[in-house]
Amino acid sequence: MTADRLLIVLPTWVGDSVMATPVLRALRSAFPNAHITAAVRHGVDTLLAGCPWCDDIFRVTFRGTLGPFSETAAIRARRPDTIVLLPNSLRSALGIRFAGAARRIGYARDRRGFLLTHAIAPPSQKPISAVDYYAQLVETAFDIRVTDRRVELLVTPEEARKADALLAEVSAFPLVLNPGANNPSKRWKSENFAAVARRFLKQGRSVVVSGGPKERELVAEIVQRAPGAIDLIARGIDLGGLKGVLARAACLLTNDTGPRHIAAALRTPVVTLFGPTDHRWTTLVDVQERLLLAEPFLTPDTFADRHPQSCVMDRIAVGDAIEAISSIARAN
C-alpha cells in the first residue's frame, strides 16, 4: 500500500502519543514524498513541536454529542487519501468515516470494523507495549517494518528559552520530581517525594517539582515540606517548558504518567514508580530508566492492573527511589 496524503490520528494521552513517535518516524521513512498530517488533541501539538516527521499538525477532539462529526470537515479539508487511526474508540472511527479518504486503517475494536476499509485484527498478546501495538498496526497495513522503536521528541529553541526562565538560578542538571497522575491510585505519597527532595538538597543537588494545573496544591505541599525545592507550577510551567526542563534534568522521578515518556524520549534518565498498572503496557526500549514496582514478584501471566490491593504505591520505599536516582542521574 502506498500513500500520497497520509493523515494519522494520534492517541488522546500524552504518554500514548509519545509512544506513537516510532510509527510517525517509520511512515516518514517509508513515504518520504508523502504529505503527512498528524491529527492530535490539544497539547499534543506542542509535544510534537520540532519533530520532522509531519508536514502539518492540527487539533481534533471527537468530544461532545456531535464531536465525531464536527471534525469531519477539518479532516476532509486536508484531502487525505489514507487515514491511520491509532486510538481504539468508536467515536474516532465515526469522525473519519466521512472525511473522504479512500483508505481508513485501524484496529477492529469496539464494534467499529464496518467503519474502516482496512480493519486490522488486534494483537492477541497481552500485555503489549503501546509502542509495539501501534507498530504492528502500521506494519500489517503498509507491509513495512518499524525496526527502530525508540520514542523520540525534540526541543525547539522557544522551549529551550522557556526552560531558561523556569530554571533561573538553578544549577545545571536539576533533579525533577513529578508527583501527579490522573488516577490517584498511581500516586506515590507526597511525603515520600518530599523525603527524596530533602535528601538530594542536602547533597547539594538542585530539586524542582513539576505538575499540571490541577496539581498546584500537591506540588506546593511538597515544596513546603522540602525547603529549597522549587515549584515550577508557581513559575508558570507549560508543556513546552516542561520539555525544555526535562531535556536539562539530571533525572526525573515520576509516577506512571506522561512526563515519564517525555523525559525518556529526550534521553533523560528516569526513575518510574509503578503501582496498580502493569509496566508492560508501556515498555520503552533503549532508554535510561529504572522501574520501581510496588509488587515486583507477580508471575508473568499476572497483570498488576488486576491486583490493585497487592500493588499499592505505598509499598515502594523511599530508600529504593533514592538509590535508583543515584545510580542513573547525570552528574552536576
C-alpha positions in Angstrom: 0.0 0.0 0.0 1.2 3.5 -0.8 0.0 6.9 0.3 0.4 10.4 -1.1 -1.6 12.3 1.5 -1.5 10.5 4.8 -3.3 11.6 7.9 -2.6 9.9 11.3 -5.0 10.3 14.2 -2.8 10.2 17.4 -3.9 8.9 20.8 -5.5 11.1 23.3 -3.0 10.8 26.2 0.4 12.5 26.2 2.3 9.3 27.0 0.5 7.3 24.3 1.3 10.0 21.8 5.0 9.8 22.7 4.8 6.0 22.2 3.4 6.6 18.7 6.6 8.5 17.6 8.3 5.4 16.2 5.3 5.0 13.9 5.5 8.6 12.7 9.2 8.2 12.1 8.7 4.9 10.2 5.9 6.3 8.0 8.1 9.3 7.1 10.9 7.0 6.1 8.6 4.7 4.1 6.9 7.6 2.3 9.4 10.4 2.1 7.5 12.3 -0.6 4.0 12.0 1.0 2.3 14.9 2.8 1.9 13.6 6.3 -0.6 15.2 8.7 -1.0 14.5 12.4 -4.4 15.0 14.0 -4.0 15.5 17.7 -5.8 16.7 20.8 -4.9 20.0 22.4 -1.4 19.8 24.0 -0.1 17.0 21.7 0.7 19.6 19.1 3.1 21.2 21.5 4.5 17.8 22.3 5.4 17.2 18.6 6.8 20.7 18.0 10.2 20.4 16.4 9.7 16.9 15.1 10.5 16.4 11.4 8.0 13.7 10.5 4.9 15.7 9.9 4.1 18.4 7.4 1.0 19.5 9.2 -0.3 19.2 12.8 -3.9 20.2 13.7 -6.2 19.7 16.7 -9.2 17.4 16.9 -11.4 16.5 19.9 -14.1 14.0 18.8 -15.9 15.0 22.0 -19.5 16.1 22.7 -22.7 14.8 21.2 -21.7 15.9 17.7 -18.0 15.6 18.4 -17.2 12.7 16.0 -18.9 14.6 13.1 -17.7 18.2 14.0 -14.2 17.3 13.0 -15.1 15.7 9.6 -14.9 19.0 7.7 -11.4 19.8 9.1 -10.1 16.4 8.2 -11.7 16.5 4.8 -10.0 19.8 4.1 -6.6 18.1 4.4 -7.6 15.9 1.5 -6.2 12.6 2.9 -6.2 9.5 0.7 -5.2 7.4 3.7 -6.1 7.8 7.4 -4.4 5.7 10.1 -6.4 5.6 13.3 -4.3 4.9 16.4 -7.0 5.3 19.1 -9.3 2.4 19.6 -12.5 4.3 20.2 -15.7 4.1 18.1 -16.0 7.8 18.3 -12.7 8.4 16.5 -13.7 5.9 13.7 -17.0 7.8 13.3 -15.0 11.0 13.0 -13.1 9.8 10.0 -15.8 7.8 8.2 -17.0 10.7 6.0 -13.7 12.5 5.7 -13.2 11.5 2.1 -10.2 9.1 2.5 -10.2 6.1 0.2 -8.4 4.1 2.9 -9.3 4.1 6.6 -7.0 1.9 8.7 -7.3 0.9 12.3 -7.8 -2.0 14.7 -11.1 -3.8 14.6 -12.1 -2.8 18.1 -15.3 -1.6 19.8 -17.6 -2.8 17.1 -16.2 -0.3 14.6 -14.8 -2.5 11.9 -17.5 -1.7 9.4 -16.4 2.0 9.6 -12.9 1.1 8.3 -11.7 -0.1 4.9 -8.8 -1.9 6.5 -9.9 -3.3 9.9 -6.8 -5.0 11.3 -7.2 -7.7 13.9 -5.6 -6.5 17.2 -2.7 -8.4 18.7 -3.6 -11.4 20.9 -0.5 -10.9 23.1 -1.3 -9.3 26.4 0.0 -7.2 27.9 1.7 -5.5 25.0 3.5 -2.2 24.9 1.7 0.6 23.2 4.8 1.1 21.1 4.5 -2.4 19.7 0.7 -2.1 19.5 0.9 0.9 17.1 3.9 -0.5 15.2 2.1 -3.8 14.5 -0.9 -1.9 13.0 1.3 0.1 10.6 3.4 -3.0 9.7 0.4 -5.0 8.8 -1.4 -2.3 6.9 1.6 -1.0 4.9 3.8 -4.1 4.7 6.7 -2.2 6.2 8.9 -2.8 9.2 9.1 -0.5 12.2 12.6 -1.6 13.2 13.5 1.5 15.3 11.1 1.5 18.2 12.8 4.2 20.3 10.5 7.0 21.4 11.8 10.4 20.3 11.0 14.1 20.9 12.9 17.3 20.1 13.1 20.6 22.0 12.5 23.8 20.0 14.5 27.0 20.6 11.4 28.6 22.1 11.0 25.7 24.5 14.7 25.9 25.5 14.2 29.6 26.3 11.2 28.8 28.5 13.4 26.3 30.3 16.0 29.0 30.9 13.4 31.2 32.6 11.9 28.4 34.6 15.3 27.3 35.8 16.7 30.7 36.6 19.2 30.5 39.4 19.0 26.7 39.3 22.3 24.8 38.9 22.9 22.6 35.9 21.1 19.2 35.7 18.5 19.6 38.5 16.5 16.6 39.8 12.9 16.9 38.6 10.1 15.4 40.7 6.7 14.7 39.1 4.3 13.7 41.9 1.0 13.8 40.0 -1.1 11.4 38.0 -4.7 11.4 36.7 -5.5 8.3 38.7 -4.9 8.9 42.5 -4.1 5.2 43.0 -1.0 5.7 40.7 0.4 8.5 43.0 3.2 7.9 45.5 2.7 9.8 48.7 3.6 13.5 48.7 5.7 13.0 51.9 7.8 10.4 50.0 8.6 12.8 47.2 9.4 15.4 49.9 11.8 13.0 51.6 13.6 12.3 48.3 13.8 16.1 47.7 15.3 16.7 51.1 18.0 14.0 50.7 19.2 15.4 47.4 19.0 19.0 48.5 21.2 18.1 51.4 23.7 16.6 48.9 23.8 19.9 47.1 21.6 18.9 44.2 19.0 21.4 42.8 15.5 20.0 43.0 12.5 21.3 41.1 8.9 20.0 41.3 6.5 20.0 38.4 2.9 19.2 37.6 -0.2 20.1 35.7 -2.6 22.9 36.6 -4.8 20.6 38.8 -1.7 19.6 40.8 -0.9 23.0 42.1 -1.7 22.2 45.8 0.2 18.9 45.6 3.3 20.5 44.3 3.1 23.4 46.8 2.8 20.9 49.6 6.0 19.0 48.6 7.9 22.3 48.2 6.8 23.3 51.7 8.0 20.0 53.1 11.3 20.3 51.3 12.7 23.9 51.8 14.9 24.8 48.9 13.0 22.9 46.3 11.5 25.0 43.5 7.8 25.0 42.5 7.7 25.1 38.7 3.9 25.5 38.6 4.3 28.7 40.5 6.9 29.8 37.9 4.3 29.2 35.1 5.4 25.9 33.5 3.5 24.6 30.5 4.0 21.6 28.3 6.6 23.3 26.1 8.5 24.5 29.1 8.4 21.0 30.6 10.0 19.6 27.5 12.8 22.1 27.9 13.3 21.4 31.6 13.3 17.7 31.2 15.9 17.9 28.5 18.2 19.6 31.0 17.3 17.4 34.0 19.8 15.1 35.8 17.0 12.7 36.4 13.2 12.6 36.6 11.4 10.8 39.5 7.8 10.2 38.4 4.7 8.2 38.7 3.5 6.3 35.7 2.3 9.3 33.7 3.0 11.5 30.6 6.2 13.3 31.8 7.9 9.9 32.1 7.6 9.3 28.4 8.6 12.8 27.5 11.8 12.5 29.6 12.6 9.1 28.1 12.1 10.5 24.6 14.6 13.3 25.3 17.2 10.8 26.5 16.9 12.0 30.1 17.4 9.4 32.9 14.1 8.4 34.5 13.0 6.6 37.7 9.4 5.5 37.3 7.1 4.3 40.1 4.6 1.7 39.1 1.7 0.5 41.3 -1.7 -0.9 40.1 -0.8 -0.5 36.4 1.3 -3.1 34.6 4.6 -1.7 33.4 4.5 -4.0 30.3 1.7 -1.9 28.7 4.2 0.9 28.4 7.6 -0.8 27.9 10.2 1.6 26.4 13.4 0.4 24.7 16.8 2.0 24.6 16.1 4.5 27.4 17.9 5.3 30.6 15.3 4.1 33.1 14.9 2.3 36.4 11.5 0.9 37.2 10.4 0.5 40.8 7.4 -1.8 41.1 5.1 -1.9 44.1 4.9 -5.7 43.6 7.9 -6.9 41.6 7.1 -10.6 42.1 3.9 -11.1 40.1 4.1 -14.1 37.8 4.4 -13.3 34.0 0.7 -14.2 33.5 -0.5 -11.9 36.2 -1.3 -8.3 35.5 -0.7 -5.6 38.1 -4.0 -3.9 36.9 -6.0 -6.8 38.2 -4.4 -6.8 41.7 -4.6 -3.2 43.0 -4.6 -4.3 46.6 -1.3 -6.0 46.2 0.2 -3.2 44.1 -0.4 -0.2 46.3 2.2 2.6 45.8 3.0 2.8 49.5 5.0 -0.5 49.1 7.7 1.4 47.2 10.4 2.5 49.7 11.9 6.0 49.8 15.3 4.4 50.1 14.8 2.5 46.9 13.9 5.6 45.0 17.0 7.4 46.3 19.3 4.5 45.3 17.7 4.3 41.8 18.1 8.1 41.2 21.7 8.0 42.4 22.5 5.1 40.1 21.5 6.8 36.8 21.3 10.6 37.4 23.6 12.8 35.3 26.4 14.4 37.4 26.3 18.2 38.1 
